[in-house]
Amino acid sequence: MSADLDLQNKMDYEQQCLDSGIHITAIKALVEHMGYKLLNVSPRLTENADWVGIDVYFTLINPKTHKAKTFDADIKFRDGSDYGDVLFNWIRRSNKPGWAHRDAKKVNDVVLYIVRSTRKIMMIPRKDMHNAFDYLNRKPLIKSGDQSNVMMSYEECRKHFPNFVGPVIF
């Protein structure tokens, strides 16, 4: 399978997941777990937004202060077994940086990592990934298809990403 076809298959899979609406249920549970209310979830406005790491926007409101905040989110879906970890795509095809790498082109606020088989969602702020870049860069790479990943347990994520939320069951 060519890298372009593999990328297209991944993009099609992600779009099918988004079309199913599973992310809305997951985001609602995540936001409520954090003590907020979900106001809305909106799709990315342009196709170019996907290349800068934005799949959706979601707005939450603090029920006590009534202040709202909108986040740009990159959503990563994972099927199969839940091993209690998050796989961060570090190097993608052609040895280019993956979505978890410190990449100035990626402008999203958070990455939402959804494990569909166990209906769990995690939120990782991009700023936390940037701050833990040296740690992530020292982790062994795990090959998967046309990319290499860095694996971190949920506990490791909590330790190295101070604003990590999850896993939350939805």
ZAMARPA-850850 format. One record per residue (C-alpha): residue in one letter; x negated, y negated, z. Coordinates in steps of 0.001 Angstrom, whole numbers, padded with zeros to 6 digits, always signed. Layout:
% residues N
AXYZ
...
This chain:
% residues 170
M+000000+000000+000000
S-001405-003391-000908
A-001900-006066+001763
D+000619-008337+000005
L+003291-005622+000005
D+002536-004805+003653
L+002890-008489+004573
Q+006164-008694+002646
N+007472-005608+004461
K+006574-007197+007816
M+008282-010438+006834
D+011387-008534+005653
Y+011482-006577+008933
E+011216-009779+010972
Q+013993-011392+008928
Q+016243-008350+009444
C+015670-008591+013197
L+016486-012306+013146
D+019566-011693+011003
S+020799-009147+013573
G+020855-011878+016244
I+019124-009720+018854
H+016780-012610+019628
I+019671-014814+020770
T+020746-012295+023412
A+017110-011879+024467
I+016435-015628+024703
K+019620-016157+026719
A+018526-013524+029262
L+015014-014993+029435
V+016253-018543+029988
E+018720-017429+032671
H+015963-015417+034371
M+013976-018672+034560
G+016932-020401+036274
Y+018101-022434+033288
K+021032-022354+030891
L+020650-021868+027142
L+022141-024712+025108
N+021365-023444+021619
V+019143-021421+019334
S+018474-022786+015851
P+016636-021166+012950
R+013477-022718+011546
L+014270-025606+009288
T+011914-024796+006424
E+010057-021788+005036
N+006826-023674+005770
A+007703-023531+009473
D+007052-019767+009400
W+003430-020360+008362
V+002844-022663+011337
G+004345-020135+013738
I+007924-021294+014143
D+010766-018822+013732
V+013369-020548+015918
Y+013952-023502+018178
F+015752-023043+021471
T+016966-025619+023936
L+017437-024973+027616
I+018893-027188+030298
N+018119-027396+033985
P+021525-027016+035684
K+020389-029102+038665
T+018814-032087+036887
H+020704-031745+033573
K+017438-032346+031708
A+017030-030454+028455
K+013870-029188+026763
T+013473-027737+023285
F+010819-025151+022447
D+009425-024086+019061
A+009081-020311+019185
D+007307-017651+017178
I+009132-014353+017668
K+007313-011035+017496
F+009365-007857+017373
R+008055-004467+018417
D+009760-001140+017870
G+008943+002247+019298
S+007788+003112+022767
D+007185+000565+025487
Y+003724+001085+026954
G+003924-001820+029394
D+001744-004007+027230
V+001751-006790+024693
L-000159-006408+021437
F-001637-009709+020321
N-002473-009786+016604
W-006048-011052+016618
I-007271-010428+013067
R-004972-009936+010104
R-005622-008876+006537
S-008697-010349+004838
N-010297-010894+008265
K-008296-014079+008821
P-007135-015078+012315
G-003913-013427+013462
W-001048-015108+015290
A-002674-014866+018733
H-005971-016406+017642
R-006776-020018+018421
D-005562-021327+015079
A-004956-025070+014657
K-002298-024340+012006
K-000073-022626+014595
V+001969-025300+016337
N+004611-023332+018234
D+005077-023912+021951
V+005681-020269+022863
V+005559-016755+021520
L+008554-014600+022345
Y+007618-010924+022311
I+010658-008640+022007
V+010445-004878+022487
R+013624-003719+020793
S+013589-000100+022002
T+013695-001061+025700
R+015394-004446+025221
K+012651-006437+026938
I+011494-009953+026194
M+008352-011782+027301
M+007400-015423+026818
I+003780-016450+026370
P+002990-020160+025991
R+000517-020817+023173
K-001359-023165+025519
D-001969-020217+027883
M-003316-018150+024971
H-005660-021004+024031
N-006866-021343+027618
A-007520-017592+027823
F-009184-017461+024389
D-012596-016398+025702
Y-011023-013580+027711
L-008922-012424+024758
N-011953-012588+022489
R-013887-010188+024766
K-011147-007537+024654
P-011663-004497+022397
L-009839-004594+019086
I-007228-001975+018300
K-006715-001281+014589
S-003172-001058+013297
G-002525-001061+009570
D-004034-004157+008017
Q-004709-005911+011305
S-006564-005661+014599
N-004857-006320+017901
V-005779-007110+021465
M-003770-005187+024051
M-002905-006648+027446
S-000793-005007+030140
Y+002068-007012+031626
E-000005-007376+034811
E-002974-008659+032807
C-000703-011169+031073
R+000539-012435+034444
K-003051-012818+035647
H-004460-014624+032596
F-001380-016535+031412
P-000090-018564+034383
N+003171-019408+032583
F+003887-015860+031329
V+007512-014827+031864
G+008675-011258+031732
P+009370-008645+031039
V+013045-009552+031247
I+015608-006916+030294
F+018436-008163+028094
